[in-house]
Amino acid sequence: MPAEPGVEAVATDLDGTLLRSDGSLSERSARALRAAAHVVHLVYATARPLRSAREVLRDVGAAGDLICSNGAVVADVATGRVLRIAALPAELAAAAVAELTRRCPEARWALDRVEDRVLSPDWPDVLASATARVRRAAVVPADSGVLCLMVVGCPPEIGRDVAAGLGIGCTSSTAGLLEFSAPGADKSTALRWVLARRGTTPDRATCFGDAPNDLGMFAVAGTAVAVAGAAPDVLRAADLIIAGNDEDGVAAHLEELTTHHRRTAEGRPMKLTAYHRADDVPGQAWDSLRERGTTYSASGWLGVREEELPATGAARHLIATDDDGPVAGLETYAFTEPPHRLYAPTFLLDGIVDEQRAQAYEREPYVLGAGWSEFRGQLPVRPGLPAADRAEAVEALTADTLTWAVDRGAHLLGYLFLPLDQALEVARAHEDAEPVVVLQDVENVLRTDWSFDDYLAHLPRNRRTRVRRELREFAESGRTIREVELAEVVDVIAPLNNALMQKYGHTWYSLDRALEVYDRQARHLSADSSVLLVEDEGRPAAFALRYRRGDEIFSRVVGFDYDLPNRADYFKVLMYEAVRTGAERGIAQIGLGLGTYEAKLGRGAQPVPLYSVFVGVREPLPADPAAVAAHNARKVDEFAEQFGRFVVGGADFDSWLP
């Protein structure tokens, strides 16, 4: 079913239309509404009073306008702030009750007012609510206007006749129930008011309904949609009939509308597809998204991370496509407990929110986008994608991710370890949620697209001397280097990596753990791997595990045999060999990861700031923007003071700040 083009607003009735017959909002409907809220303006229109309508919509968590009491009240659905009231004067309500009960002695009445509900003595308790003030009265109170006068036990024709005589409105949302209101206090007038306030023309609105009180909206909106089982007059007036409320017909229509409404900046439709298992992700399509990607965005890493995911975690891989194929991708993970202490909210938000709030985020489910391991996030896109299309794709991906975060019961959504430009793009996409952009860490990147002589010439004289000395020391050791795939040497490198981890106090690590890690990576990634293995008369002395992605190499990990003397193995395998072979292999740069700044920067690597973007799923993070800016500036200053002097050619640290 194609979605109608040009839709800017969607208005839906609640009872009998959006809600199921038991009065509940299904999870599918809530999810569809959250997704739709990112591409159209939502309007809920109901005969329910404000308090009751907001209560039934509490799990949606999406912005929109709420037309309630059949149009007498318009409010902000999220905050409950009243935007418009059209109340029936008490004396007119009293006159209507007098005439109706005179002509229909069995008639019973009830009043819905801003502050309470008033029920006639014999009115059934069905409208009583735990959230509303309800009282009984024999006559219409004169102290307040009436939003809706409800009457049962009176034929519709008598009700319409009385209403016409008094100049008030009369409609019905349920068989046997008549609803009277002030002139202009109807769904159609309220909808016109909302659309005008939003700058939307009626022809760009779609509305859903089931009862006679929805017919006014049908006359206003460009597309009128009835649910199966609607009143005969409503079915006849509809442009389209969809599945009934118990089959989530509105949700199904919104899902289609949302999918087809997303478009590139050039106006082409853009579709999102979600995969929950790495094996289901079309690897060729995912790997075609090479721009802004890293080795850690390759499809093989999806499998690695899936195996490493805690038992209570969940994965979701999104691909945005247009007529030309994949546009952008985003991998997202939900956790009920931190997968690693460096990915824990208490660590990530240190200095951003108070400790108590950070601990609260950590106790609740939270969602991480753009990956969750290797301390590097990525938002891969199609090579050559125009900036406007890229922004549209990121907005669609992040909107869907926020909806998923709500579905997972998360309170915090984070996109971690992103380059600044990508972090700012994510922040712009989440602008309405008041995102917080935090300097998280700094990675080292070394050029490799030049000759070794040019590399040496780039270094200051004293550092050139040091590099030559280290190269000479390695050459004189007689050690050799050979390059192999990871699958060939898992058993060889695991002990060397474990030795390094133990040397630096990571007692939780073990040889078994190292074997498990590299066996997993070998199964998923061996074809992209490059292990530089240093041998001393056939004995493994050191190694560097690297992965290639396009024209970049990312150094993953190193390890050493500490029973052998150091012969500058670290810098030889980590940096010098990459520079020596980079140009001939078409490698532009090598990512050297975080830390060890003095050593890496002093040998020509450049520092690149990595930012994280945090979004409050249910409410904005309690972080003061000025304090966050000061926090980022302080971290930049601290890095510049400690390591700036080692950066060859200097660094523009002012450009590091958002």
N, C-alpha and C positions, 0 to 999 in steps of 0.2 A: 504493500500500500504506500504509494508516494505521499510524502508530506506536502501540504499546501505551501507554495512559495511565498516569501515575503512576510512571514508571520513574525510580529514583534511582541505580541501579548497573547496570553492564554488565560481565559476566565473559566472556572469550573464551579459548578454547584457541588455541594458536599453530600448530603443524605440522598441515597438512591442513585447517585452518579459517581462520585469519587469514592465515597465510603462504602464498605460492604454492608450487607443487610443487617448485620449485628452492630452497626455503628462504628466499626473499627477501621483504621487506616492500615492497609497491608504494607508490609516491608517493601514489596515491589513498587507500590504506588509512592511511598516515601522516597525511595531511591530515584524513581523517574522524575519526581518533582524537583529533587535536589539537582539532578543533571540538567533539567530544563531551565532552572533558574539562572543558569550561566549563559543561556542563549536567548531567552525570551523573558518578558516581565510576567510574573504570575499574579493572578487575581483570583481570590476565592470569594464566592458569592453564595450566601446561605440565609435561610430564615432563622437560623440559630442566633442567639444573642452573642455578644462579643466574648464573654468569658467561656462559654461552652465551645464556640468555634475555635478559639485559641487552644483550648485544652486538647481537642481532638487532633490538632495540627502540630502539637508540641514536638513530635519526633522528626518533623520535616527538616527543621534547621535551615530553611532557605528564606531569603527576603521576598517580600511581596505585599500586595494590598489585600485587605480583608473587608469585603462588603457583607455586613451582617444585619440581622433584624430586617431581612428582605429589602435592604437598601437604605434603611433609616440611619445607619452608622457606617462610616468608612474609617478603618484604622490600619495602622502598620502592623502586619501580622507578627513580626518579630518582637516588637517592644510593647504592643498594645496601645500605643499613642493614638488617640482619636483625632482624625483629620477632618471629619465632616459629620454633622448631626442634623437630621430633619425629623423633629419630634411632632407628634400630633398633640395639640393642646388638650389638656385634661377635660375641658368642658365639651369638646367635640367627641372625645372618647366616651364621656358619660352619656351624651345624646345618642350616640350610636348604640350603646348598650341598652338604653331605655327603649329605643324603637325596635331593636332586634328582639328583645325579650317580650315586648308587647305583641309582636307579630308571630314570634316563635316561643311560646311559654316554656318549652323544654330546653331552650338554649342556655348554655353555660359559657362563661367568659374568663379570660385571663389577660393580664397586662404584662408586657415586657418593658421595663423602664431602665434608664441608665444605672440606677443604684440598686434595683431589686426587681423581683417579680411579685405580682399581686394576683392571687387566685380567688375566684368566687367560691362561696362556701361548698358548692357541690362539684367543683372542678376536680378531675382525677389527679392523683399525685404524680402522674407520669412526667410532668415538666419540672418537678422539684429537683434541685441539684445541690450536691454537697458544696459546690463552689459558689452558689448564688444565695443571696438573702431572699427568702420566700416568706410571704405572709398571706393570710386570708383576709378578705374584706367583703362586705355585703354591697358596698357601693364603690364607684370609681373614686379613688382619692384625688383631691384637687391640688395637691402640693407639688406635682411634677408632671412634665410632659410624658407622653406615651410613645415608645418606639414602635410597638406592634400590639394591636388588640387582636387576640385570638378568640374565635368563637366556634363551638361545636353544637350540633343539634339544630342547625338552621340550613335550609336549602340554599344552594349557590345563587339562584335567581333573586331570592329575597335579599341576600347579602349585597349583591351588586346594585339592587334597587335602592337600598338604604344608603349605600356608599355614594351613589350618584346624587341622591337628594341632599346629602351633607357636603358634597364636594371633596370627598376623601378617596383614597385608593383601596381596592379590594382585590385580593389574589388568593391563591391556594398552593401550598407546597406539598400537601398530603390530602388524599381523599377524605372528605368529611370535615376538614379543617378550613375555616375561612380566616384570612389575615387582613386586617385593616391598618392603614398607615396614613401619614400626612401626604399631601400632594408632593410629588417629587421624591418620596421615600420608597423607591422601588428599585429593583435590580438594574433596569435599563438606564434610568437616570444616573444612578450611582456609577455604573460602568462607563457611561459617557464622560462623567466628571473625572474618573480615574484616568481614562485614556487621554483626555485633554491635558490633564496635569502632567502626564508623562510624555506628551508630545507625540502620541501615537494616533494615527487616523483609524477609525473603526474598521475600515476594510482590511487592515493588517492585524485584526484580532480574530481569534478562534475561541468559541465558547462551547462548553459541554453542559448538558442538562437532561432532566427527566420529567419535570413537573410543569404545570401551567405557569407557575411563577418564574420560570426560566424563559418563557416565550418573549418577554421584553428584551432580554439579552440576545436572543436569536435574531430579533429585528435589528439590533445594533451591529453585531459582529459580522465580519466579512464571511466567516464560515461557521455554520451552526451544526453541531454534532450532538446527536441523541444517542443514549445508551439503549441497548436492547431492553425491552420491557418498559420503556417510557410510556407516558400517557399518550393516547391516540393523537391528540392535537399536536403534541411535541414531535412525534414521529413524522407527522405530515409536514411539519414546518422545517424539518432538518435537511441540511445538504448532504449529510452522511450519517449512517447508523453504524455504531461499533458494538463490540461485545459488552455485556452487561456489567454492572458494578461488582458482582461477585466473581467475575472473571477478569477483573482488573482491566477493563476495556480502555479506560482513560490512560492508565499507565502504559499500555501497549502502544496507544497512539502517540503519547509523549515520547516514548523511546524512539519511534520512527521519526518523529518531528525533530528531536534533538540530533539524531544521527545525520539527517539530511540538511539540517539547518547550518551545521558547521561548514564553513567554506574557507578556501584560501583567499588571500587578498585579491586575487584575480577573479574571484567569484565561483571557482570550481568547487563542487561538493567535496567534503573531506570526511572520511569515516574512521571511527575508532574501533579497533578490535582488541579484546582483552584475552590473554592466555594465562592460565593458572599453573601450568606445568611447563618446564623448560623444553621437554620433548615435543610439546605441541606448537612451540614457536617456530614459524617458518625461518629456518636459519639463513637461507640465502637472502630473504627479504630483510631480516634484521641486520645482517652484516653489510648490506648495501648502504646502510646509513653511516657513512664513514666520516663525514665532516663533523667536527667537534667531538668525535668519539675518541676513545683511547683503547688500548688493548683490553682494558677491563670492561669495555662495552661490547666486546665480541660475543657471539652467541655461545661459545664454549664456556664463558664465565657464568652464564645463566645456569648451566648445569652444575658447575662447581658450587655456586652459592646456594643452589637448591639443596644439594647434599649437605652443605654446612648449616643450613637453616635449622634452628631449634625446633623440636617437635611441636611446640605451640605456635610457631611462626607460620606465616602465609605469604605467598608470592603472587604478584600480578604484573604481567608484562603487557604493555600497551603499544600498539603500532597505529599511527595515523597514516591513512592512505588517501590519495586522490586518483584521478583517472590515469596518471602516469606511474602509479605504484607507491611504494612506501615514501612517506614524507618525513616522519620523525618517530622516535621511540622513547619510552620511559619505563624503566623497571622500578617496581615499588614493592616494599616488604612491610608486613605488619608484625609487631612483636608484643608479647605480653610481659616480657622481661628482657633486659639488655643482652644482646648476643655477645657483647664484648664491653669491658668497662670503658673503653674509649668511645663507644657508641651509646653510652648511657646518658640520659638527659641531665643527670647531676653533673656529669663532666662537660657535656656539650654546652650547657647553659650557665656554667659557672661564671659569676660576675654579671649575668644578664638579668636573671630573675632571682628572687631570694631563695635561700636553700630549701625552705619549707615547700615552696611552690615547685621547685625542681624535683624534689622527692615525690611530690604528688603526681607529677607527670610520669615519673618512673614507675609508680605503682599501678598506673592505668595503662591500657594498651596504647601504643604509639606507632606511627607509620613513618618510614624513611623512603624517600624517593631518590632516584638517580643512583641507585646502588647502595650497598651497605658494608662493603669490605674494601680492603686495599687502600683506604684513606684517599680515595679519589672518586669523585662523582662525575657523571657525564650525561649530556642530553644530546645524543647523536641525531643528526639530520641528514637529509639527502644532500650530496655535494652540489654546490652552486645554488642552493635554495635561496630565493630572494629574502631579504630581511623581513619584509612584511609578512610573507608566507610563514617564515620561521616563527615569528611572534604569534601568528594565528594558531599554529600547530602547538606551540608551548602552552598557550592559553587553554586550548582544548584538552591537552594531556593533563595539565595541572588541575583543571576544573573537575575532570573525571576522577583524578586521584583524591581530591578533597572529598568528593562524594563517597568514594570507597573508604576513606578514613572515617567518615561518619558511620558508615555501615559496620566497620570493625569496632565501633565503640571507642575510637581513639580520641584523645584530648590534645595531642601534639602531632604535627606533621613537620618533618624536616627534610631538607635537601642538602646533603653534606658534601664538603670538600670540592666545591665548584670554582672554576676561574671566575673572576669578578664579573665579566660581561655576561656569563651564563647565569650567575647568581642574580644579577640585576634584572635579567629577562624573566626569571622565575618570580622575583618580587613584584614586577609590574603585572604579571598575570594574576597574582594573588592580592592585588592592591586593595580590594575591598575588605580583606581580612586583616589589614594592618600588619604585614609581615615584618619580621626582624631580620636584618642582614648582619651577620657577625663574622669578623675575621677569625677563621678557625685554625689555620696553620699555613706553612710555606713549603712549597716543593722546590726541588733543584732540577734544572733542565740544562743540558749541555749540547751545544751545536756539534754536529758530526758531518756537515756537508762541505767540509774543506779539507785540504791536505794537512798532514801532520805538521809539516813545516809552517803552514799558515797558522795552525793552532798554537804552536810554540811562539810564533812571532806576536801573537795576540797577548800573550802573558807578559807581565812585567819581568825584568831581567832576573831578579832574585828567584822568582817562581819558575822561570824557564830552567834555571840552574838546578832547582830541586827536582823538576820533572825528569831532566836528563840523568840526574844522579839515580833516581828511582828506576828508570829504564835500564841503566847500566847495571845496577845491582841485580835486577831480575835476570838480565841476559847472562851475567857472570855466574848465576846460581845453577845454570844448566837446566832449569825447569822448562817444561814445554807446555804449550796450550793447544788443546784440540776442541773443536766445536761439535757437539752432538745434540740429538733431540733428548728431551727430558725422559721419555719412556725407556731409553737405553741405560740411564744411570740413576734411577730412583734410589736403589740400594747404596749407591756410592755417595750421593750428596746428602742423604738424610743424616748420617752420623756427623758430617761436617757442619751442617746447619744446627743440629742439636748441640754441638760443642760451643758454637757461638752463643746460642740462647742461654746455655748454662753459665757461660763466662760472664754474661751481663745480668745474671740474677733472675732469669725467667724460670724459676724452679717448677712451675706448673707444666712446662714443656717437657717432652721426653722423646726418645728415639722412636717409640711406637707412634707418637703423635706426628712426628716429622714424616715417617713412612706413610701414614694415612694421608697427610696433606699432599705430598708429592705424587702419590699413586693416583689420588683423585684428579689432580691437575693433569697428570699424564694421560689419563683416560679421556679427558675432555679437550685438552689444549696442546697435546704434544706436537701437532703439525705446525703450530705457531711458535713453538718454543725454540730457544737457543741456549744451550748450557756451555759456557766456557769453562772447561775443566783443566786446572793446573795440576801437572803431575811432576813429581820429583823421583826420577828413576823408576817410573811406573806406579809410584805410590800417590794416591790423590792427596794434594796439598791444599787446594782451595777451589772454589767454583763461584760462578755468578750465573744465576738463572734469569733469563731475559725472555720477553715476548715481543714479537713484531706485530705492528698494526699499521698498514699503509707505509708511510715514509718515516715512521717513528719506532723506536725500540724503548721498551719500559723495563728497567732493571727491577726484578721482583725481589730477589733475596741473594745473600751470599753466605758462605760458610768456610771454615778453615780447620786444618789440623794443627792444633796449638802445640803439639809435640815437636813440630818442625819449626825451624827458625823462620821468621818473617823475612821475605825477600821482596817487599813492595807488592805482594800478590794482590792486595786489596785494590790499589789504584790501577794496576795493570789490567785486571779482569773487569773492573767496574767502569773505567773511563778510557784509558789509553787505547785499548784494543778496539773499542767502539769508534773512537776518532780515527784510528788507523785504517779501518775497513769501511767507514761510513760512506764516504763519497762514492767508492766503486760499487757499493751495494744500493745506492739510492736512498740512504738513510739520512734524514735531515737533522734529527736530534734524538737524544736519549733522555728519558725521564729517570731521574735518580732518586725519586722518592723524597721523604721528609727527613729532617735531621742531618747530623754530621756536617753542619753548615760551614764551619771553618775550613775543613778539609776539601769539601766539594767546591765551594765558592772560590777558594784559593787556587783551585786548579781549573778555573774557567767556567764553571757552571753559573747559571743565572737564577736568582730567586724569583718565584712566581707565587703571589698570594692566593690562597684558597679560602673561599667564603662558604658559609652555610646560611641557609634561609629557613627560618622557623615560622610556622603558621599555627595559631591557635585554632583548633578545629571547631570548637563550640563558642569560643569567645576569644578576642585578641589576647596575646601574651601581655602580662602586666609588666611591660618593659618600657621605661621612659626613653623616647627617641634621643634626647640629648645625652642621656647616660650611655646609650648604646654607641652613639657617635664618639663620645669621649673614650669609651672602652676600646673601640677600633683604633682610634688615633694613638692611644697609649701603647697598644700592642705593636703598631707600626714603628713608633718611636723606639720602643725597647729593642725590636729586631734591628733597626737601623743602627742604634748605638752599639749593640753587641757584635753585629756581623757585617755592617755596612762597609767597613774598611777592607773586607776580604773580597768584595765584589769587583771583578776585573772590569774597568771602565766605569764603575759607579752604577748606582741605581736611582731612578726617579721615584723615591718613596712617596712623594705627594700624590702620584697617580694611583697609588694602591688604595686610596680611600674612596668609598662610594660617592 
